Amino acid sequence: MRLFILGLGYSARHFVRSFGGSFSHVAGTVRDPAGRNDLAGVELHGFSGSRPADATLGRIRDADVLLISIPPGSGGDPALAAFGEALAAVHRKVVYLSTIGVYGDHAGGWVDESTPPQSALDRARLRVAAEQAWAETAHGNAAILRLAGIYGPGRNALVTLANGMARRIIKPGQVFNRIHVDDIASAIMAAINHDSGGTWNVCDDEPAPPQDVITYAARLMGVAPPPEEAFATAEMSAMARSFYSSSARVSNAKLKRELGVVLAYPTYRHGLDALWRDDEERTARAR
């Protein structure tokens, strides 16, 4: 299979490192190819929303699988706008990375893929529109993967604590799901191998209050957690505050049942334990 990735971001790069060997050719887009050399063997194409190069269009037409990791903007999905004509004429597998944020606020109640999206946030409504557009473009062979809060190497509560950026914002009743980037990679590969399209939540087994994750990471590190701050009075950017506007417990039962995904890190504790062990091992080797 030939793979083309629209948007070689954190999750997509990790997928290539984990499963790139499953493909005969891997190519993808980045904003500046000259500034990215961390993916050996991947053919890089520049794309920043403007008209794509003919070589990029050719690679997309030849691809057997498309992985879409570019979020929509205020004007809609930039990848569809730029590549729509090249995409529409060919039947292929499409995997679109979306977000569980489309479900909106359910006051901590459980939701699954049958729950209608209802977010009041513009960016979530744009996501729903992009999901629908990609499903139509793929002629029913699109796998929509709704990702929870992403963490993994270099992007986790241990890092924010070490950098002095961690905060314990307390909003009673607030819960989130999370997902380790290793489990995202496994879900993407399972969706590629699945014989039809569909929508699946890619999240862990245990939605939890955000302050619990910081407290657990601090315990692993042997440091005091940052002080608690009441959400109502905490100084936060509008974007940061918007992430607390939705509280829901998201089910991953369909992911396990239909795609056969077995999570390597079913809770944030499993994930942080492994990341802490890896960090300790790296530190020991460096001494």
Secondary structure as UniProt FT lines:
FT   STRAND          2..6
FT   HELIX           10..19
FT   HELIX           20..22
FT   STRAND          25..30
FT   HELIX           33..35
FT   TURN            40..41
FT   STRAND          43..46
FT   HELIX           54..62
FT   STRAND          65..68
FT   TURN            74..75
FT   HELIX           78..88
FT   STRAND          93..99
FT   HELIX           100..103
FT   TURN            107..108
FT   STRAND          110..111
FT   TURN            113..114
FT   HELIX           122..137
FT   TURN            138..140
FT   STRAND          142..147
FT   STRAND          149..152
FT   TURN            153..154
FT   HELIX           157..162
FT   TURN            163..164
FT   STRAND          168..170
FT   TURN            172..173
FT   STRAND          178..180
FT   HELIX           181..193
FT   STRAND          198..202
FT   HELIX           210..221
FT   STRAND          228..230
FT   TURN            231..233
FT   HELIX           238..242
FT   TURN            243..244
FT   STRAND          249..250
FT   HELIX           253..259
FT   HELIX           268..286
//
